[in-house]
Amino acid sequence: MNRKRLILLAIVVVLAICISIAFHYWNKFQQEKEAADRDLRNKYGYAAGSLHLDVDTSEYEQTGDPHDIELTPTDLTYGLVQRWEAIAGAIPIIDYPEEAVTEEDWLNVYNTYAKNLFKMEDASEEITKGEEDETANSMVIYDYVSNGSVYNDYFREFLEENGIEGPDQRRLE
């Protein structure tokens, strides 16, 4: 009788350990999945904000699958893409994702855009360095691509020299 209880207790302990291990790995998998979904949702949000995209989450709200978030280009998106393409044509170090834009693969477009930010800063500083006592502006290309702003005379000259049209936004003196 004592031996039967000992065997039964051993079986219960082994089952408890197996269930605990299974629960641990299931819980870990769920946490990793939630983290990946959160990262993807964030990426959609960053892409929408940076590229001026409209976001439709109606299907996502029903399914909970971040891949069901729909990004739709706006007129501001198309303006940004046109300016980016023109700048990339004039500055070879800046990449332009032509295929991703054509396919409207906005997450890949955003990835390329984000990877280009440091290149845009470096090129901006080179273009706007001017005289020795002047401070170079590291944001002129980003500001131009993002919203069409042209507020630096050196950058305006660069655009004109490369046949890129920019809005006239000189400050009133």
N, C-alpha and C positions, 0 to 999 in steps of 0.2 A: 504494500500500500504506500509506504513511504517512497519507494522507488518510482511508482507511478506519478506521484505528486512532483517529484524532482524532474522527471521527464517532461511532464506537462508544464512545469514552471520554465524549464529550459526552452521549450517550444514557444511559449508565450514571449519570453525575452527575445528570442531570435526573430519572431514575427514583429515585435515592437521595434527592434533595431532596423529590420528591413523596411517597415512602413516609415520610420523616421528618415532613413536614407532616401527613400523614394520622394517623400514630401520635401526634403531639403533640395534635391535636384529639380523638382517641379517648381518650387518657389524661386529658386535661382533662375531658372529658365523664364519664368513670368517676369521677374524683375529686369532681366536683360531685354526681354521683348518690350516691356514698358519704356525702358530707357531708349531703346532704338526708335520706338514710335515717337517718343517725346523729341528726340533729336531730329527726326524727319519732319515733325510738325514745326519745330523751330526753323528748320531749313526752308520750309515753305513760307513761313512768315518773313524770314530775312530776304528771300527771293522776291516776295511780293512788295516789300517795302523798298528794297534797293532798285528794283526794275519797274516800279510803278504799275504793278499788276493788280487786277481785281481778283479776289479770292471767293470761291464758292465752296462752302463747307456743308451744304445740305445733305449730300450723300454720305459724307464722312460722319455726320452726326447720327445717321441711321446705322452705319456699318461699324464705325469705330476704326476703320482701316485708313491710315494717313494717306495711302496711295489714292484714295477717293477724293482728296482735296483737289479742286480744279483751279488752275491759274489761267487767267485770261488777260491778254495784252490790252492796253489802253492806248490812246493817242500819245500819252506821255511816254509809254514804253517804246512805241515806234520811233519817237523823236530821239530817245536815249540811244536806241540801237543804231540809228542812222549816224548820230554824232560819233558813237564809239567806232563804227566801221570806218568813218572818215579819218579819225585820229589813228586808228590801227594801220591805215594805209600810209600815213605820213610818218609814223614812228614804229619801225619794225619790231621793237622789243615788246610792244603791246599786242597781245593775242586777241583775235576776234573769232568767236565760235560760229562761223557761217552756217555750218550744217545744223547745229543745234538751234540756231535762230530760225532757219528755214523749217525745221521740223517742230518748232515751238516747244522744244524741250527746255522749259524755263529753269529747271533745277540745274541742268548742265550749263546753261547760259550764265546763271548766277555763280556757279562754281568758278567758271572762267573769269567772270567779272571780279570776284573776290580775290582770286589769285593775281589779278592784274593791278590791284591797288598800290602795292609797293612800287611796281614798275611805273605806274602813273605818277607817283610822288617823285621818283628819281628823275623822270623825264621833265616834270614840271619845274623842278629846281634847276635843271640844266637850261631850260628855255628862258626862265625868268631871272637868271642870276644877274644880269645887267652890270652896272658899275660896281666898283669895289665896296663902296659904302652902302649899297642897297642890299636888303635882305631878299633872298630868293623865296618864292612862294611855292610850296609843295602841293598845293591843292588845286591849281588852275585847271589841270586836265580833268580831274575828278569832278570839279564844279561844272565844267563845260559839258562833259559827257552826261552827268547826272541830271542837270536841269538847264543847260544851255547858257549858263552865266559866263560872260567874258568881261572881266573887270581889270585886267592887267594889260598894259600897252604892249609889253614884250610878247605876250601870248597872242594878242590880237594880230600883231605883225606876223607871228609864226603861222597863224591860220591863213592870213592873206597870202603869204609866200607859198603856202601849200595848196592854195585854191579851195580852202574850206571856208564856207560861209559861216559867220558867227553873228549873233545879234549885236547891235550897237548899244552897249550898256555903259558908256563912259559916264563917269560921275560929273555932275554939274560943277563947274568951277566958279 
